[in-house]
Amino acid sequence: MYSILLVEDDHSARFAVRKVLAKAGYSVSNATNGLEALKLTKEIDFDVIITDWLMPEMDGIELISRVRSELKKQPIIFLLTAVNSAEARNKALFAGADEYLTKPMDFEKLIEKIENAIKKGSTSVTKQEIKKTFNSCKKDFYCVGIAASTGGPSTLVKYFKSLGVVKDAAFLIVLHGPKWMLDSFVVSLQDTTEMKVYQGATGLEVSPGNIYLAPGNIHMVLKEGTNVIELVDTPPENFVKPSADPLFKSIASSFGNKSIGIVFTGMGKDGAYGTGYIHAAGGKIMVQDPKTAILSSMPEAVIKINMANDVVPLENMAVELRKYF
């Protein structure tokens, strides 16, 4: 039975949500503010935290930040609040929330989101046998595929801020999140880098010195053998959409030994199998050192199947990347 910590200072709201969660078969504990919740997380390893934002003692945003920085076993975190603005949503996601939900909440949708998040969190991964397809790419630039999930917004901002301008590589990013978050993250990322940031679109040609972010609820790949983006509305992979696995596989096909895969912080295993295709094509794989990740399971999944050429702390990843060119 999965355990949920419900953090809500309003008694009637807490009662209603708890009733729905218990009926769905979850073990539910209560806290009335962030400080009380943080103490409980030090005693019990919860699978999921659902927290309000505006509460006494410690609000939901501070709770999320403290959980992400202080707990060894990381839970899935939903912020459920009446506050509804782009600024508020960005603040929550940069703090490390997995999902931002607004009140009044459709309870069926809440249960669905919890179930999907738990499935996504599975890190069972085995090495696949992928035929060696070494390809000496004749393109005059590299293609870097990037995967990130929980904690990704703040991690990617730090990374690209330290990276500076790279003129001999294009960057294609899959960041897990809802459409509205990915739409706004294009702006957030552009504020931190001098490289041009685009949202991926079918027919958009990938060029060096630019960054391309996959939009929400659709996979982004490179059209077979080209450097042209194609958006593909196929089913989710690894319980996410967009997924890094199809992107990495397409980069390997188009860029061969000039393919690079980077896997940052995140829940689950997305990107792990995709790194196998880049490796088989003669490309390189770098993962964030799990010790420096907000949530370690995505980089750990790559390490488990021995696909990482380098395991690097976040603060050194920008410098290390340049050694691949």
ZADO-814230 format. One record per residue: x, y, z of N, C-alpha, C, O in turn; residue in three letters. Coordinates in steps of 0.001 Angstrom, whole numbers, padded with zeros to 6 digits, always signed. Layout:
N
XYZXYZXYZXYZALA/...
This chain:
325
+000848-001195+000000+000000+000000+000000+000887+001250+000000+001795+001373+000822MET/+000620+002164-000920+001394+003397-000996+000928+004385+000066-000261+004477+000370TYR/+001892+005129+000628+001570+006073+001700+001612+007507+001195+002496+007889+000429SER/+000645+008287+001637+000526+009690+001226+000481+010573+002463-000220+010269+003429ILE/+001234+011669+002428+001141+012702+003457+000345+013860+002880+000742+014466+001885LEU/-000783+014160+003512-001652+015252+003085-001411+016443+004006-001626+016354+005215LEU/-000964+017559+003431-000625+018748+004220-001609+019866+003865-001540+020451+002784VAL/-002509+020145+004779-003611+021086+004514-004106+021650+005843-004449+020898+006754GLU/-004140+022995+005949-004566+023611+007206-006078+023774+007315-006593+024014+008407ASP/-006790+023649+006212-008253+023766+006240-008876+022396+006531-008693+021444+005772ASP/-009609+022316+007637-010136+021030+008089-011060+020376+007058-010928+019183+006782HIS/-011988+021140+006490-012963+020550+005569-012291+020068+004285-012640+019012+003758SER/-011324+020843+003782-010594+020428+002575-009778+019170+002867-009735+018247+002055ALA/-009134+019142+004030-008323+017987+004420-009184+016726+004529-008783+015648+004092ARG/-010376+016878+005121-011289+015751+005299-011738+015193+003953-011782+013979+003754PHE/-012073+016105+003024-012582+015683+001715-011516+014937+000913-011789+013886+000332ALA/-010304+015484+000885-009236+014853+000103-008813+013527+000733-008575+012542+000035VAL/-008724+013519+002062-008332+012285+002761-009326+011155+002475-008928+010011+002253ARG/-010614+011482+002482-011663+010490+002243-011504+009856+000861-011630+008641+000703LYS/-011226+010698-000135-011057+010212-001515-009818+009326-001627-009861+008273-002262VAL/-008715+009754-001011-007472+008988-001082-007596+007643-000375-007117+006625-000875LEU/-008248+007642+000802-008431+006397+001551-009317+005430+000782-009061+004226+000774ALA/-010359+005947+000134-011255+005109-000658-010521+004471-001834-010844+003363-002260LYS/-009519+005199-002351-008726+004681-003483-007670+003665-003035-006960+003096-003864ALA/-007570+003440-001710-006679+002403-001209-005331+002875-000702-004437+002062-000468GLY/-005171+004190-000529-003907+004723-000040-003919+004858+001481-004966+005082+002089TYR/-002753+004719+002076-002574+004993+003502-002276+006480+003643-001300+006973+003076SER/-003112+007203+004397-003019+008663+004430-002684+009159+005833-003335+008785+006809VAL/-001659+010007+005919-001328+010726+007155-001601+012202+006937-001568+012683+005805SER/-001873+012927+008025-002225+014342+007938-001188+015230+008609-000534+014832+009573ASN/-001051+016446+008077-000305+017513+008739-001036+018811+008438-001617+018969+007365ALA/-001005+019743+009392-001759+020985+009214-000895+022154+008765-001415+023239+008504THR/+000416+021950+008671+001306+022993+008161+002626+022358+007725+002871+021181+007989ASN/+003462+023129+007068+004702+022596+006528+005687+022133+007576+006396+021149+007370GLY/+005741+022827+008694+006681+022451+009748+006332+021088+010337+007203+020244+010553LEU/+005047+020893+010590+004574+019607+011094+004842+018505+010069+005244+017396+010422GLU/+004613+018827+008794+004832+017850+007723+006295+017460+007614+006616+016283+007448ALA/+007190+018447+007707+008619+018174+007582+009088+017225+008681+009893+016329+008427LEU/+008593+017417+009889+008938+016524+011004+008479+015094+010704+009206+014137+010973LYS/+007281+014951+010150+006769+013621+009818+007613+012932+008746+007824+011720+008799LEU/+008096+013714+007768+008895+013118+006687+010233+012596+007193+010853+011751+006547THR/+010683+013093+008349+011935+012601+008934+011715+011277+009663+012668+010557+009962LYS/+010432+010961+009950+010091+009736+010682+009542+008640+009763+009718+007451+010028GLU/+008872+009056+008679+008203+008105+007779+008619+008396+006344+008679+009556+005936ILE/+008905+007349+005578+009215+007508+004149+007906+007479+003359+007393+006405+003043ASP/+007373+008644+003044+006131+008721+002282+006424+008555+000790+007466+008983+000294PHE/+005483+007925+000091+005599+007803-001360+005175+009082-002068+005739+009452-003098ASP/+004176+009752-001503+003607+010951-002121+003324+011997-001044+002873+011663+000052VAL/+003592+013263-001361+003158+014380-000516+002228+015251-001345+002563+015647-002461ILE/+001068+015544-000793+000134+016507-001405+000032+017672-000444-000452+017508+000676ILE/+000475+018837-000857+000523+019968+000060-000168+021216-000481-000114+021520-001673THR/-000806+021914+000421-001336+023246+000138-000155+024217+000089+000956+023861+000482ASP/-000389+025436-000389+000666+026439-000416+000601+027325+000819+001534+027340+001622TRP/-000486+028059+000977-000585+029074+002018-001007+028443+003340-002173+028101+003536LEU/-000035+028293+004248-000285+027670+005552+000556+028376+006617+001569+028992+006287MET/+000155+028299+007885+000960+028889+008966+002234+028082+009216+002376+026961+008727PRO/+003151+028662+009978+004404+028020+010395+005401+027836+009249+006523+028337+009309GLU/+004986+027120+008216+005829+026921+007033+004918+026667+005844+004062+025784+005897MET/+005094+027438+004764+004188+027262+003620+004637+026101+002737+005690+025502+002954ASP/+003808+025800+001733+004059+024645+000880+005324+024744+000048+005989+023734-000182GLY/+005667+025937-000407+006864+026111-001230+008123+025828-000410+009037+025148-000876ILE/+008160+026359+000825+009319+026093+001674+009392+024617+002031+010477+024041+002095GLU/+008232+024004+002263+008205+022568+002551+008811+021773+001408+009638+020890+001633LEU/+008404+022083+000180+008927+021371-000991+010446+021530-001080+011165+020551-001282ILE/+010928+022757-000930+012370+023019-001003+013136+022249+000063+014198+021692-000212SER/+012596+022215+001288+013261+021522+002390+013271+020004+002154+014276+019337+002400ARG/+012147+019473+001676+012075+018033+001391+013099+017658+000324+013814+016664+000460VAL/+013164+018461-000739+014078+018151-001841+015549+018234-001412+016392+017515-001949ARG/+015852+019089-000467+017252+019262-000067+017661+018396+001122+018850+018169+001343SER/+016678+017908+001891+017020+017241+003156+016721+015745+003215+017314+015037+004030GLU/+015825+015253+002380+015444+013841+002488+016267+012956+001557+016518+013307+000404LEU/+016678+011809+002077+017418+010852+001251+016476+010143+000290+016758+010058-000905LYS/+015350+009629+000806+014344+008982-000050+013331+010033-000471+012610+010582+000362LYS/+013279+010309-001759+012469+011414-002251+011065+010968-002663+010915+010003-003412GLN/+010036+011670-002173+008663+011352-002566+008239+012105-003819+008918+013035-004257PRO/+007129+011702-004381+006444+012482-005415+005736+013626-004690+005130+013397-003643ILE/+005796+014855-005221+005178+015998-004539+004206+016717-005470+004562+017143-006569ILE/+002969+016838-004994+001946+017631-005679+001648+018873-004845+001434+018773-003637PHE/+001634+020028-005475+001154+021233-004804-000294+021435-005226-000581+021597-006412LEU/-001201+021427-004262-002634+021588-004523-003078+022873-003851-003130+022938-002623LEU/-003399+023899-004630-003607+025227-004077-004658+026017-004851-004961+025712-006005THR/-005210+027044-004189-006147+027952-004852-005412+029051-005609-006013+029774-006403ALA/-004099+029176-005359-003288+030187-006050-003065+029729-007482-002572+028625-007716VAL/-003427+030575-008438-003349+030163-009842-002798+031289-010706-003547+032143-011180ASN/-001491+031283-010906-000852+032262-011789+000418+031636-012354+000961+030690-011784SER/+000882+032168-013474+002091+031635-014098+003288+031781-013163+004130+030887-013076ALA/+003360+032909-012466+004477+033150-011545+004474+032133-010401+005521+031612-010014GLU/+003273+031858-009865+003154+030896-008767+003535+029495-009238+004235+028768-008534ALA/+003079+029124-010412+003395+027796-010947+004892+027620-011134+005452+026587-010765ARG/+005537+028622-011704+006978+028534-011910+007732+028419-010596+008705+027673-010489ASN/+007275+029163-009600+007918+029128-008290+007860+027707-007706+008838+027208-007150LYS/+006696+027076-007846+006515+025720-007302+007391+024719-008038+008024+023879-007400ALA/+007444+024785-009351+008211+023825-010129+009710+024006-009944+010461+023030-009940LEU/+010150+025256-009790+011569+025491-009535+011952+025043-008131+013114+024727-007873PHE/+010974+025015-007217+011233+024513-005865+011381+022997-005857+012010+022435-004961ALA/+010795+022331-006864+010928+020880-006961+009627+020104-006932+009645+018886-006754GLY/+008481+020785-007106+007204+020078-007184+007134+019278-008484+007646+019710-009517ALA/+006499+018118-008423+006301+017315-009629+005100+017795-010424+005067+017655-011647ASP/+004120+018357-009742+002881+018765-010407+002255+019908-009623+002334+019954-008395GLU/+001631+020830-010351+000949+021969-009742-000539+021832-010059-000936+021898-011223TYR/-001357+021644-009034-002790+021434-009211-003569+022544-008514-003191+022998-007434LEU/-004640+022967-009131-005416+024066-008562-006755+023593-008015-007365+022661-008538THR/-007199+024256-006953-008500+023997-006342-009567+024814-007075-009252+025885-007593LYS/-010817+024346-007138-011262+023018-006691-010745+021943-007636-010683+022145-008848PRO/-010371+020787-007062-009728+019720-007822-010712+018628-008168-011504+018206-007326MET/-010664+018174-009394-011414+016986-009808-010732+015781-009172-009606+015445-009537ASP/-011401+015128-008225-010772+014064-007459-010382+012859-008318-009370+012209-008055PHE/-011181+012563-009339-010817+011456-010240-009507+011755-010949-008665+010875-011131GLU/-009346+013029-011351-008114+013427-012022-006933+013359-011054-005829+012981-011446LYS/-007164+013726-009786-006111+013653-008788-005618+012215-008619-004412+011965-008612LEU/-006540+011288-008484-006163+009875-008336-005417+009393-009572-004430+008666-009457ILE/-005881+009790-010748-005217+009407-012000-003787+009923-012041-002878+009203-012455GLU/-003582+011165-011613-002242+011750-011626-001321+011052-010625-000140+010839-010902LYS/-001863+010701-009471-001066+009979-008481-000646+008619-009030+000517+008232-008914ILE/-001589+007895-009626-001289+006574-010179-000246+006658-011285+000670+005837-011340GLU/-000380+007650-012169+000592+007808-013259+001977+008146-012730+002982+007651-013240ASN/+002026+008999-011698+003308+009395-011123+003996+008199-010467+005215+008057-010565ALA/+003231+007347-009805+003798+006157-009162+004344+005194-010218+005421+004624-010042ILE/+003601+005013-011314+004082+004151-012407+005368+004706-013013+006313+003965-013281LYS/+005387+006006-013221+006562+006667-013801+007785+006483-012904+008914+006400-013387LYS/+007548+006420-011598+008644+006316-010654+009355+004984-010653+010380+004835-009988GLY/+008839+004013-011381+009489+002707-011449+010867+002836-012094+011004+003433-013161SER/+011890+002274-011443+013250+002373-011990+013800+001014-012403+015007+000867-012592THR/+012931+000023-012543+013380-001295-012992+013877-001179-014426+013108-000854-015331SER/+015137-001441-014628+015721-001280-015951+016764-002369-016170+017555-002665-015274VAL/+016764-002962-017355+017740-003989-017697+018433-003602-018996+017847-002937-019851THR/+019665-004019-019133+020427-003665-020332+019863-004382-021543+019665-005597-021518LYS/+019603-003630-022605+019093-004208-023837+020250-004462-024805+021230-003718-024836GLN/+020112-005517-025582+021117-005789-026614+020779-004947-027843+019780-005192-028519GLU/+021606-003973-028118+021405-003094-029267+022586-003282-030219+023744-003181-029814ILE/+022286-003550-031460+023321-003802-032465+024200-002572-032655+023699-001454-032775LYS/+025514-002785-032681+026454-001696-032913+026181-001065-034275+026138-001757-035292LYS/+026001+000235-034285+025669+000929-035537+026608+002108-035745+026189+003151-036247THR/+027888+001953-035363+028829+003078-035418+028736+003788-036765+028807+003174-037829PHE/+028574+005094-036672+028397+005889-037879+029262+007136-037757+029029+007979-036890ASN/+030262+007251-038627+031106+008445-038627+030346+009580-039307+030295+009676-040533SER/+029768+010423-038486+028871+011465-038996+029648+012550-039744+030692+013010-039283CYS/+029128+012944-040891+029784+013973-041705+029266+015372-041406+029754+016347-041977LYS/+028282+015483-040514+027775+016811-040142+028870+017598-039437+029755+017017-038808LYS/+028807+018917-039542+029884+019743-038984+029579+020247-037573+030213+021189-037097ASP/+028610+019618-036905+028343+019968-035510+027779+018749-034779+027352+017777-035401PHE/+027788+018821-033470+027278+017749-032613+025825+018018-032227+025350+019152-032289TYR/+025132+016954-031828+023769+017097-031314+023733+016515-029904+024076+015352-029691CYS/+023315+017334-028951+023266+016941-027546+021813+016758-027127+021037+017714-027123VAL/+021448+015531-026774+020114+015264-026258+020137+015302-024739+021035+014741-024111GLY/+019154+015960-024155+019120+016144-022705+017797+015645-022148+016733+015926-022699ILE/+017872+014894-021041+016673+014414-020345+016690+014924-018909+017714+014856-018229ALA/+015542+015438-018452+015412+015904-017067+013961+015794-016643+013046+015878-017462ALA/+013771+015604-015346+012406+015497-014825+012305+016282-013524+012546+017489-013520SER/+011958+015632-012426+011812+016320-011149+013081+017095-010801+014176+016532-010799THR/+012932+018378-010507+014091+019222-010238+014750+019743-011486+015742+020469-011411GLY/+014213+019383-012639+014811+019760-013911+014874+021247-014194+015911+021729-014651GLY/+013794+022004-013941+013850+023439-014266+015033+024168-013633+015780+024854-014331PRO/+015210+024028-012328+016314+024732-011667+017667+024159-012089+018638+024903-012224SER/+017738+022848-012298+018990+022205-012707+019413+022676-014092+020582+022998-014307THR/+018472+022720-015037+018805+023140-016401+019207+024609-016456+020098+024981-017220LEU/+018561+025437-015660+018931+026855-015606+020376+027000-015116+021150+027763-015694VAL/+020743+026274-014055+022115+026330-013536+023104+025834-014587+024171+026418-014778LYS/+022735+024753-015264+023638+024149-016244+023912+025099-017405+025067+025353-017746TYR/+022852+025622-018010+023054+026464-019186+023657+027822-018819+024319+028452-019644PHE/+023433+028263-017602+024063+029506-017147+025578+029326-017082+026330+030233-017439LYS/+026024+028158-016628+027463+027899-016525+028068+027477-017863+029275+027611-018066SER/+027244+026973-018769+027753+026474-020052+028199+027585-020987+029172+027422-021724LEU/+027496+028713-020966+027810+029784-021910+027346+029440-023316+026429+028637-023491GLY/+027971+030038-024313+027586+029811-025714+028437+028681-026308+029665+028707-026225VAL/+027772+027704-026900+028452+026589-027571+028100+026671-029056+026943+026498-029437VAL/+029092+026933-029879+028834+027159-031297+028924+025897-032148+028546+025906-033320LYS/+029425+024808-031557+029595+023596-032359+028676+022464-031930+028968+021293-032172ASP/+027541+022821-031279+026566+021795-030898+025172+022400-030804+025004+023569-030457ALA/+024180+021576-031120+022776+021936-030898+022286+021120-029710+022752+020001-029493ALA/+021348+021671-028936+020854+021029-027729+019353+020772-027851+018574+021699-028071PHE/+018957+019519-027707+017545+019140-027767+017143+018589-026399+017730+017620-025917LEU/+016141+019211-025780+015798+018908-024390+014414+018283-024278+013449+018761-024876ILE/+014334+017197-023495+013056+016677-023016+013017+016910-021511+013797+016331-020755VAL/+012100+017765-021097+011849+018033-019684+010422+017586-019403+009484+018075-020033LEU/+010251+016669-018472+008903+016180-018175+008082+017278-017498+008554+017957-016587HIS/+006862+017433-017959+005992+018424-017341+004793+018708-018211+004765+018331-019382GLY/+003790+019381-017639+002602+019734-018410+002913+020800-019457+003941+021473-019387PRO/+002023+020941-020414+002245+021864-021530+002494+023291-021058+003398+023964-021555LYS/+001682+023760-020085+001838+025142-019638+003226+025383-019036+003799+026461-019192TRP/+003762+024365-018343+005071+024521-017727+006162+024602-018784+007073+025423-018681MET/+006068+023749-019803+007079+023748-020844+007004+025011-021696+008028+025518-022154LEU/+005796+025515-021906+005644+026793-022625+006366+027916-021886+007069+028720-022498ASP/+006188+027966-020573+006791+029053-019791+008290+028832-019585+009040+029794-019416SER/+008733+027568-019597+010147+027302-019354+011021+027782-020510+012194+028094-020306PHE/+010476+027842-021696+011228+028408-022826+011700+029815-022466+012847+030180-022725VAL/+010805+030598-021868+011127+031976-021472+012137+031980-020327+013098+032749-020345VAL/+011917+031118-019330+012822+031059-018179+014238+030695-018604+015208+031277-018120SER/+014350+029727-019516+015666+029297-019972+016329+030375-020830+017537+030589-020739LEU/+015540+031047-021658+016105+032098-022504+016694+033228-021680+017654+033874-022100GLN/+016120+033468-020503+016619+034522-019616+017995+034213-019042+018658+035100-018506ASP/+018434+032944-019152+019691+032554-018521+020804+032248-019514+021938+032011-019099THR/+020516+032247-020800+021527+031887-021789+021493+032835-022983+020449+033384-023335THR/+022668+033013-023598+022743+033834-024806+022442+033010-026052+022244+033565-027132GLU/+022406+031693-025907+021988+030863-027038+020480+031029-027238+019748+031254-026275MET/+020023+030921-028468+018608+031067-028764+017856+029809-028344+018277+028693-028648LYS/+016722+030003-027632+015909+028884-027166+014617+028827-027964+013883+029813-028030VAL/+014335+027681-028569+013123+027476-029355+012281+026366-028733+012810+025451-028101TYR/+010974+026456-028916+010136+025306-028634+010086+024462-029905+009877+024984-031001GLN/+010280+023151-029746+010325+022274-030905+009037+022316-031722+007940+022398-031170GLY/+009188+022258-033038+008043+022259-033945+008398+021451-035187+009546+021462-035630ALA/+007428+020758-035744+007665+019963-036944+008186+020844-038079+007618+021894-038378THR/+009269+020402-038702+009857+021141-039816+010947+022112-039409+011617+022686-040268GLY/+011138+022307-038096+012170+023234-037620+013544+022580-037761+013776+021486-037246LEU/+014445+023257-038457+015777+022711-038682+016681+023015-037498+016751+024153-037034GLU/+017368+021994-037016+018256+022122-035869+019605+022684-036324+020225+022173-037256VAL/+020044+023749-035643+021311+024392-035996+022199+024523-034762+021691+024624-033645SER/+023516+024521-034950+024421+024642-033801+024280+025988-033114+023954+026991-033749PRO/+024528+026002-031816+024425+027236-031043+023024+027542-030589+022767+028617-030048GLY/+022091+026593-030804+020694+026798-030421+020207+025686-029493+020785+024601-029430ASN/+019123+025992-028776+018508+025048-027835+017060+024831-028264+016363+025784-028611ILE/+016607+023571-028241+015252+023217-028659+014585+022413-027544+015087+021364-027139TYR/+013460+022909-027058+012747+022274-025949+011496+021581-026462+010687+022190-027162LEU/+011333+020299-026113+010137+019564-026534+008894+020180-025902+008894+020487-024710ALA/+007828+020366-026692+006577+020873-026131+005880+019815-025275+006307+018661-025237PRO/+004817+020208-024597+004093+019277-023744+003196+018332-024514+002656+018679-025564GLY/+003045+017122-023970+002090+016121-024450+002322+015661-025884+001379+015291-026583ASN/+003580+015684-026320+003921+015166-027644+005418+014844-027658+006208+015526-027006ILE/+005802+013806-028401+007215+013441-028474+007924+014294-029523+007347+014618-030561HIS/+009176+014653-029247+010002+015387-030202+011145+014477-030643+011872+013936-029810MET/+011300+014310-031958+012380+013496-032513+012983+014224-033702+012474+015256-034139VAL/+014075+013672-034218+014623+014137-035485+014112+013220-036581+014108+011998-036432LEU/+013683+013817-037676+013234+013034-038819+014392+012158-039295+015534+012611-039362LYS/+014092+010916-039621+015078+009887-039948+016222+010417-040813+016016+010850-041947GLU/+017438+010371-040247+018638+010718-040993+018860+012197-041228+019781+012562-041959GLY/+018041+013072-040630+018154+014509-040879+018394+015262-039572+018453+014668-038495THR/+018529+016581-039691+018566+017429-038500+017319+018318-038463+017383+019486-038080ASN/+016192+017742-038868+014898+018440-038880+013985+017820-037822+013826+016600-037763VAL/+013396+018664-036998+012528+018204-035907+011187+017725-036437+010626+018282-037380ILE/+010693+016669-035796+009361+016156-036094+008661+015897-034752+009237+015270-033863GLU/+007435+016375-034609+006645+016103-033419+005744+014911-033705+005036+014890-034712LEU/+005769+013916-032820+005092+012648-033065+004092+012369-031953+004464+012271-030784VAL/+002834+012244-032317+001771+012045-031320+001491+010560-031119+000386+010081-031377ASP/+002511+009840-030654+002383+008421-030340+002186+008259-028822+002342+009228-028080THR/+001845+007048-028354+001573+006869-026921+002764+007240-026037+003901+007266-026509PRO/+002510+007526-024762+003600+007824-023824+004601+006666-023758+004238+005506-023950PRO/+005843+006996-023489+006878+005990-023223+007417+006245-021826+007655+007391-021445GLU/+007607+005181-021067+008025+005307-019665+007028+006131-018858+007384+006782-017877ASN/+005754+006086-019301+004649+006802-018658+004779+008310-018776+004165+009043-018000PHE/+005568+008788-019734+005707+010232-019929+005595+010592-021411+005855+009779-022298VAL/+005205+011818-021634+005076+012353-022994+005197+013869-022893+004283+014528-022397LYS/+006331+014442-023363+007386+013845-024186+008297+012913-023391+008399+012998-022167PRO/+008954+012023-024130+009897+011078-023554+011263+011263-024209+011362+011595-025390SER/+012312+011040-023420+013671+011192-023941+014113+010005-024781+014971+010161-025649ALA/+013552+008820-024549+014011+007636-025282+013863+007781-026802+014835+007536-027517ASP/+012689+008169-027331+012602+008326-028786+013488+009448-029321+014006+009354-030433PRO/+013664+010503-028535+014547+011585-028971+015977+011082-029082+016628+011299-030104LEU/+016478+010414-028049+017851+009923-028063+018079+008946-029221+019110+008992-029892PHE/+017105+008064-029442+017233+007094-030532+017345+007798-031881+018135+007391-032732LYS/+016553+008858-032076+016586+009580-033353+017878+010380-033511+018396+010506-034621SER/+018395+010915-032422+019668+011640-032482+020790+010682-032885+021646+011031-033698ILE/+020783+009475-032314+021787+008469-032667+021734+008136-034155+022768+007978-034804ALA/+020524+008033-034684+020351+007694-036098+020855+008812-037006+021443+008547-038054SER/+020625+010055-036604+020974+011196-037461+022406+011683-037282+023022+012155-038237SER/+022943+011573-036068+024250+012176-035783+025347+011165-035454+026503+011549-035279PHE/+025003+009878-035369+026027+008859-035179+027002+009169-034060+026602+009391-032918GLY/+028307+009184-034400+029321+009411-033370+029408+010863-032922+030215+011202-032057ASN/+028586+011713-033504+028486+013095-033019+027232+013296-032170+026747+014414-031996LYS/+026725+012182-031650+025585+012210-030718+026106+012251-029287+027075+011572-028948SER/+025461+013044-028464+025783+013101-027039+024472+013061-026261+023529+013785-026581ILE/+024417+012212-025240+023239+012154-024376+023602+012587-022967+024627+012172-022426GLY/+022758+013425-022375+022966+013867-020989+021691+013589-020207+020601+013972-020632ILE/+021825+012924-019063+020669+012636-018216+020865+013316-016867+021812+013035-016133VAL/+019939+014219-016569+019969+014971-015323+019005+014353-014304+018500+013245-014490PHE/+018772+015085-013249+017871+014702-012166+016494+014286-012666+016004+014807-013669THR/+015877+013351-011967+014513+012991-012337+014045+011683-011741+014838+010850-011302GLY/+012727+011527-011739+012085+010319-011267+011921+009342-012425+011602+009746-013543MET/+012143+008045-012155+011910+007030-013171+013160+006669-013945+014276+006806-013445GLY/+012962+006204-015179+014080+005680-015984+014102+006246-017397+014830+005733-018247LYS/+013332+007279-017668+013287+007805-019033+014679+008251-019482+015402+008910-018735ASP/+015035+007890-020690+016338+008227-021247+017344+007101-021154+018303+007069-021925GLY/+017146+006169-020220+018137+005103-020017+018294+004241-021271+019412+004028-021740ALA/+017175+003741-021818+017268+002906-023015+017743+003711-024218+018453+003189-025077TYR/+017355+004968-024279+017792+005813-025384+019295+006009-025417+019888+006143-026487GLY/+019915+006026-024228+021372+006175-024211+022064+004979-024865+023176+005105-025377THR/+021400+003813-024846+021974+002632-025486+022165+002825-026977+023150+002348-027541GLY/+021232+003522-027629+021330+003772-029067+022455+004764-029376+023179+004612-030360TYR/+022590+005778-028522+023684+006733-028713+025021+006032-028530+025951+006252-029305ILE/+025118+005201-027521+026348+004446-027261+026684+003540-028442+027836+003475-028870HIS/+025671+002837-028970+025884+001922-030096+026328+002647-031356+027029+002081-032194ALA/+025910+003917-031486+026263+004705-032671+027629+005362-032543+028089+006032-033467ALA/+028279+005172-031397+029604+005755-031201+029593+007079-030487+030619+007755-030414GLY/+028422+007471-029946+028325+008730-029225+028733+008602-027770+029166+007539-027325GLY/+028591+009692-027034+029006+009745-025629+027805+009994-024721+026825+010625-025115LYS/+027908+009476-023484+026838+009643-022499+027417+010213-021208+028385+009683-020662ILE/+026819+011290-020729+027176+011865-019447+025928+011905-018573+024849+012257-019048MET/+026069+011548-017307+024944+011666-016388+025355+012495-015182+026518+012516-014779VAL/+024376+013169-014627+024601+013922-013406+024893+012945-012263+024188+011950-012095GLN/+025912+013229-011497+026202+012408-010321+024951+012366-009445+024482+013411-008994ASP/+024400+011166-009196+023174+011071-008397+023250+011786-007058+022229+012231-006534PRO/+024452+011900-006497+024606+012585-005207+024274+014067-005316+023929+014694-004315LYS/+024374+014642-006523+024081+016069-006703+022719+016306-007337+022346+017450-007596THR/+021969+015228-007590+020650+015340-008229+019561+015551-007177+019622+014982-006087ALA/+018582+016359-007507+017434+016543-006616+016701+015218-006454+016259+014868-005360ILE/+016578+014488-007558+016022+013136-007510+016902+012266-008390+017098+012569-009567LEU/+017431+011190-007832+018557+010484-008450+018196+009353-009404+019088+008830-010072SER/+016936+008953-009500+016627+007693-010182+016919+007696-011684+017329+006665-012218SER/+016723+008819-012384+017009+008821-013826+018500+008626-014126+018835+007757-014930MET/+019402+009394-013518+020823+009104-013784+021244+007723-013282+022077+007067-013908PRO/+020681+007279-012167+021016+005951-011643+020619+004845-012618+021314+003835-012727GLU/+019500+005031-013329+019047+004026-014291+020058+003845-015415+020268+002729-015890ALA/+020691+004945-015847+021715+004859-016895+022968+004164-016363+023579+003347-017051VAL/+023332+004497-015147+024515+003886-014522+024318+002383-014351+025253+001608-014551ILE/+023101+001966-013981+022808+000548-013751+023048-000309-014984+023449-001468-014869LYS/+022805+000253-016160+022985-000535-017385+024331-000226-018069+024548-000569-019231ILE/+025220+000427-017317+026603+000672-017768+026684+001467-019065+027504+001163-019931ASN/+025848+002472-019201+025867+003282-020416+026527+004654-020211+026697+005404-021172MET/+026892+004980-018988+027458+006301-018723+028965+006311-018972+029710+005570-018331ALA/+029409+007152-019905+030848+007351-020078+031423+008136-018910+032543+007889-018463ASN/+030621+009097-018419+031078+009932-017310+029927+010215-016363+028807+010486-016796ASP/+030207+010152-015072+029260+010517-014011+029841+011739-013326+030888+011658-012684VAL/+029160+012882-013464+029782+014164-013130+028878+014991-012216+027675+015070-012464VAL/+029422+015603-011171+028621+016528-010348+028093+017677-011204+028747+018102-012157PRO/+026923+018170-010863+026279+019211-011666+027208+020388-011940+027250+020900-013058LEU/+027949+020816-010926+028770+022018-011088+029911+021832-012086+030487+022818-012546GLU/+030251+020578-012433+031348+020322-013379+030876+019889-014763+031695+019719-015666ASN/+029569+019707-014943+029072+019108-016183+029285+019984-017408+029543+019467-018495MET/+029182+021295-017254+029374+022189-018398+030807+022101-018926+031026+022040-020136ALA/+031774+022095-018015+033183+022005-018410+033464+020651-019059+034139+020581-020086VAL/+032950+019583-018465+033200+018239-018971+032602+018019-020357+033169+017286-021168GLU/+031464+018645-020634+030837+018465-021945+031774+018897-023067+031856+018228-024098LEU/+032467+019985-022880+033321+020541-023946+034446+019587-024329+035021+019711-025410ARG/+034765+018633-023450+035814+017653-023765+035341+016643-024817+036158+015932-025402LYS/+034041+016577-025056+033494+015632-026034+033622+016134-027478+033527+015348-028421TYR/+033833+017418-027643+033836+017987-029002+035206+017855-029662+035384+018280-030803PHE/
